[in-house]
Amino acid sequence: MKTWKGIAAVFFGLIIITTIGYISLNPETQPLNDSIRKTTGLNYIRLSDGFTHYQLDGPESGEVVVLVHGGTIPHWAWDKQIQALTRQGYRVLSYDKFGRGYSDRPDIAYDQALYQRQLSELVNSLSISTPFHLVGVSLGAGTAVNFASQNPNKVDKLVLIAPVVDDYKVPAIFKTPVLGEAAARFVGKSTLIARFRDLYGNSPNSEHYLKLYHEQMTYDGFQRSLLSMLRSDALGDYTKAYDLLGKQKQSTMIIWGTEDKEISREMIDDARSRIPNSKFVAIADSGHGVSLQKANVVNDRIIGFLKN
């Protein structure tokens, strides 16, 4: 009897310690509300699922280029591309996907439908009516593929950088209820930071961007939105959209870093086979963060493609 009581005491003690640790390690210390939005001095627009932070750069008369970021790094991942594109006279729209940066973290499913709905409502609300160029990276490339395949008359040229295609591996623990929440709280932050450093490499101002990356984690709902994204179809199958693009003969370019450990060459070959007329650019000595690690090369390729 004493043995069982001892085991029970240890068990409940571990539960209490774990619960205290879970609460104390919560980085989400502030809500993302109107007060916070006012202090940023940035542009926001209310869409059906909440407020979206967006940025418009470049001359109003320029051809519009819409940039869609990936799963974890917000719109400032495009800073180098924005600078290059605006110098060439383009009007550039970038924005934070729901759950990231300064956009809201609504308590809904973070799936393909949400991201496509956000992009569609954003361009419509900003009255972008003429066909625009669309550029997406990683998960954002999946959103771009979905949007372009469903709205061929709205998209002029399409650029996909390290695009999600199918079979993107997500650790099973993050898909498991309760265990996923615990893993995200205890090791999720360090895992994300390590991945961020790997993607950014030795890019200029990396420490400045790391502070911004930390900041987005402090707003209530970040972990919930991240786990929902990992558990939904957001990183799932986009092949039907790729097939539809191939039939539409969309003017498309695919950019991929040869050292990419997240999007394999087999995935890229699959995407290319589904869009047979696409232009392909492989950039050596770069990984999944190719648009950050080799920004000048990527910019030259994008601008050359848009102007061709």
N, C-alpha and C positions, 0 to 999 in steps of 0.2 A: 504493500500500500504506500509506504513512504517513497518507494522508487517511482511509482506513478505520479505521486504528488510532486516529486522533484522534477520529473520530465515535464509535467504540466506547467510548473512554475517557470522553467527555462523557456518553454514554448511561448507562453504569454509574455514573458520578458522580452523575447526576441521580437514579438509583434509590436510591443510598445516602443522598443528602440527603433525598429524599422519605421513605424508611423511617425515618430518624432523626427527621424532623419529625413523622411519624405517631405514633411511639412517644412523643416528648416532649410532644405535645399531647393525650395521653390524659388526660381529666379524671377517669376512673374509678379513684380512688386507694385505695378501700377496699371490702371485701366487705360485703354486707348479711347479717349473721349473728346468732346468738343474743346475742352480746356487745353488738352495736350495738342490738339490739331492747331489751335490758334497760336501756340507758342512756336510752332515749326515755321510758320509763314509760307507754307507750301500750298499747292493746288489740290483740292479735293472735290469729288463729285459723288452725289448719292445715287447709287444704283439699286436695283431691287433687293440685293442681298446685303447692302451696307455701303459705307463710304469707301471709295477707292482713291488712293493718292496717285496723281499722275503728273507728268512733266512734259511740256511742249517747248522745244528748242529749235532755233533756226528761223530763217525768213518765212513769213506767212505765205508768200507766193511760191515757196519751194514744193517739189514733189514730196508727198508724205511717206515716211518710213515708220512703221510701227514695230517696236522691239518688245519681245516677250521673254522675260527672264525664266530661269529654271526653278527647281523645287525649293531651294533654301536661300539663295543669295538674291536680295531684292534688286530693284531697278538700277541701283548704282553700279551693278555689275557691268552695265553698258557704258559707263562714263567715257572710256576711250573710243568706243564706236560713235557715241554722240558727238564728241569733239570732231572726229574725222568727217562724219556725214554732214554736220552743219557747215564745216569749212567748204564743203562742196556744194552748198546751197540747198541742202535738203531740209525739210521740216520734219523733225523727229519727235514721235510720241513714245514715251516710255512710262511704265506704271508699275505699281506693286500689286502682285496677285494677292487675293484674300489670304490672310494668315501670315503675310510677310511684310516687312518694312513698316510703313505707316498706314497701310490699308487695314480695314476692320478684320476681326477674327470671328465671324458669325458662327453660331453653334449649329452647323449643318455639315453635310457630307462634302468633303474636299475631293471631288471626283472630276472626271473629264467634262461632265455636263456643266459643273460650276464654272470651271475655267473658261470654257467656250462661251458661256452665257455672259461672264464678266467682260470678256473682250468684245463681244458683239454689242452689248449695251454701252460700253465705253465709246467705241467709235461712232455709234449712232447718236449718243448724247452730245458728243463733241462736233456733230454735224460733218463728219468726214465722209463725204458722199462720192468723191471721185475715186477710182481704183488706186489703191496704195500698195506700196511694197511692204512685205511682212517678213520679219526676221525673228526666229526663235532659237533658243539654245536649250539642249537637254530636255527636261520636261516641258519647257516653253515651246520647243520645237514640235512636241506632240500636240500642244494646243494650237499651234500655227497650222499643222497638217489638218487637224479637224476643221478649223475655221475655213481654210482655203478650199478644202474638198466640198464643204457645204455652201460656200459663198464664192464660186469661181469668178463671178462678175465684179466682185469687190477687191480682188487681189490681183495686182499686176505681176510682180515677180516675188518669188518665195525663196528664202534662204534658211536652210536647216543646219544648225551647228551642233555636232555631237548629239544627234536626235534620238529620243526614245522611240523604239519601234515595237518591240515585244520581248517578253521574257526577261525584264529587268529584275534582278534578284534583290529582294528585300529580306533581311534577317527575320526568321520566323518568330523570334521572341517579340518583335515589335508589333506583330500582327495578332498576338495573343492577349485577350483582355486581362487586366490586372497586372500580369507579368510585363506586358508592354509598357504600361504606365510607370511601373517601378523601374524598368530598364531605362526608359526615357529620362526619368528624374535623376537616377543615380549615375548613369554613364552617358546619357544622351548629349548633354552639353559638351563634354570633353570630346565625344566622338564627332560632333558637328564642327567644333573648332579645329580638330585635327584635319578633317576633310577640307575645311575652308583654307587652311594653310597649304594643303597639298594642291588645291585648285589655283590659289593665288600665287604660289611659289614665291619667287623673288620680285614680284611685280611692284612698281613704285607705289608709295603710300599705303602699303599693305597694312601697317599698324593703324592708320586712320580708318581704313575700311573694317578692320577687326573690331574697333570700337563701335562702329555702326552695326556690325553683325551682332555684337553683344547686346546692343540697345534693343533690337527687335525682339530678343528673347525676354526682355523685362516686361513686355506688355501682355496683359492677361489673355489667355487663349492660344498662345504660341504652341505649347506642347500638344494641346488638344487638336489644333489644326494640322500639326505635323503628323501625328499618329493617324488621324483620319485620312490624310493624303496617302500614307503608306499602306493603309488597309483597304483603300478604295481601288478603282480601276485607273487611277491617275497615272500609275507607272505600269499599266497593263498593256493590252493589245490595241495597237493603232493600225494594224495591217489593212483593215477594210478602208480606212481613210486614205492610206497610201495607194491602194489599188484604184480608188476612185480618182485620185490625182493623176495617176498614170493614164487613165482613160481620157481625162480632160486635157492631157498634154500641157499641164501647167508649166510655165517657165520656172524651173527650180534648180537651185544649186545646193549641194550637200558638202559641208566642210567637216573634216574629222582629223583629230590628232592621232598620229600613229602609235602613241604610247598610252592611249585611252584604256583604262582598266575597268571602266563602267559600261561603255558602249563598245562591244567587240567588233572586229572586222566582219565577222559573220553577220551581225545585225546590220551593219552598213551595207554589205553586199545584198542582203535581203531587201533593204529599202531601195537600193539602186535598181534591183530587178523589178520592183513594183512601179518605179517611175523611170522607165528605160531611157527617156530623153533628158534626164537630169544631168547637170554638169557636176563633176566630182572633183574635190580638191583635198588631197591628203597632205597634212603639214607635219613634217618630221620633228622629232624631239619635243613633242608636246602631248599632253594628256587630255583628260576630260575638260580641263580649264583652258582649252586652246585659245578662246577669245580673250582671255586674260593674260595667258603666258606668251602668246604670239600676237598681241593686239595689232601691231603694225602690219603684219602679213595678212591677218584676217581682214583688216580694214581695206587694204589694197584690193583683196579679192572681192569683197562685197561691193565696193564702189565700182570696180571694173565691170562686174556682172550687171549692176543696175544701169550703168551708162551704155552698155553694149547694145 
